[in-house]
Amino acid sequence: MEKFEKKNGKIKVQSENIFPIIKKWLYSDHDIFVREMVSNSCDAITKFKKLLSVGEVKLASEPEFSVNVTLSAKGKYIAFEDNGIGMTADEVDKYINEVAFSGAEEFLSKYKGDGAGIIGHFGLGFYSGFMVSDKVVIETLSYREGAEGVKWTCDGSTDVVMEPCEKAGRGTRITLFIAGDSKEFLSASKLSDVLNKYCAYLPYTINLIDADAKIKSGDKDKKADGEGGAGIKKINKEPLWMKAVKDCTDEEYKAFYRDMFSDFNEPLFWIHLNVDYPFNLKGILYFPAVELGNARSEGAIKLYNNQVYVADNIKDVIPEYLLLLRGVLDCPDIPLNVSRSFLQNDGYLIKIKAHITKKVSEKLKTLYKNEPENYRKYWKTINPFVKYGCMTDKDFYGKITDAVIFKTADDKDITLPEVLKEKTVYYVNDKADMAVYLDNFAGKTVLVLDDPIDTHFLQFLEGENRDNKFVRVDSDAALLGDGDAADSDADKAAAEKIIAEFKRVLPDKKIEAGKLKLDIPCVIITGENARRMEAMGRIYGMESSMFRDEKLVINTNSGIIKKLIDSPDDETISMLYHLARLSNNTLPPAEAAGFVKQIIKKLQGGA
């Protein structure tokens, strides 16, 4: 192979501003340089392994491939070394000196104020090292027979020096001489944390070597050297999502969850994704055992690209209603910008969302069918998210309908399709508070809807199923009988008389008479729509009373009322009104105390 002479040159870009721009805003987080350097090293190994596999390179035995990250706080450097494909002088000139993007002036002009928009195929990963360095040195030796070592040096300007060098062994070593404003990365613990964050699941061994660490061997000091020596820490962990489902145990899934999210509460269940066509997607999604009070808190989806960590909580790949999930998604083909921190708008994301929606709905239906008892336990946590998903994603609603369940007032479970068989569906928000009304609905299905999202969900279901109506057991639609309050002129006159008597005692109240389905003298009734508005108001912290449209309805079928028509009694009327408010949970404590005294006085008088 032809020798080359030492030469000075320039990085071939059309602007002298490239390094200040890279340093300031090419990447949102400066620690990303570690990811970029290690990723490039892994790419170099992968390329060499490919040459081995196709027979372009012959070796007696395949070596152990690894990336060594060497730190020296004393020397103020971090070095990244691989035993991959290496580079020739021409390749260094091509891949390093020529920043691989066209239209540089347009690029700089367009993105100078917004680094988030840079597209990811420009190959600028290597230059992230200049964010934290005063000087960068490359020492590389190509796998090619007869290749000569190459040393490349750059001090952060566009001036570079390339010269021959002696290098023991194929591969590349990149040394970053850390700048004063980035000395935090010279801490072994800091660098270890960054490596764990970005590189823990890479397919090759990643070693962190503290070059300043020493061990005692007899009377001699020796620097850390060799596998397992002092100052050497292996970073890698097993990427469970890369294994086949059949090769993973429940304990492995749980251990991976604990390690990844530092949560020692076992997840409810999980979904292992493994798609090769029409797109490439692998991952594990967990439904966490969140507390009911915190059930609307977000989960944490960690996005990887070929086992390289990219970002947390990339919401573009997860439907909004599934943001409680925790897990890992590895998307090799996902469209990223150069910093890998932002997704580009692409049809690929729509396909990923659709697939996740499909797998989640399939998992839930399978659980409901095969593990009904466990599913009922899970439902307490997941039902708000499932219902929100139904309301926001019609495709999800169509897939999950059979696994949407409700609890009834008699503690049975019923599915949504079974519920919708009844045109009028009765419900309570609080079984204990509404117990007084339930006797009237014996033999009928009454749902217990006690989650804040249920009011919205009912509205949605009525919109999707026009023949069905959801009615709360204490609303006018549930309690008022059919027909008028009076069937004859005499009954009508009696009704008007009792209304007049109640209005005389309660002049500022809205009072009507009617045939109630409930066997009580009178009741406070609020319309169904007003009830729902009140419930929604509570969700948003609004004063619930502003939505109330209450009226006192006198039951003309009641024997007590019939007696009052013949013998009006102001005290009895007042007591019936307070009793109605007590049943309706709208009697303030101060008035309740007065009501108790009134009852005692009445009883004493009766005695």
Disulfide bonds with the S-S distance in Angstrom:
none
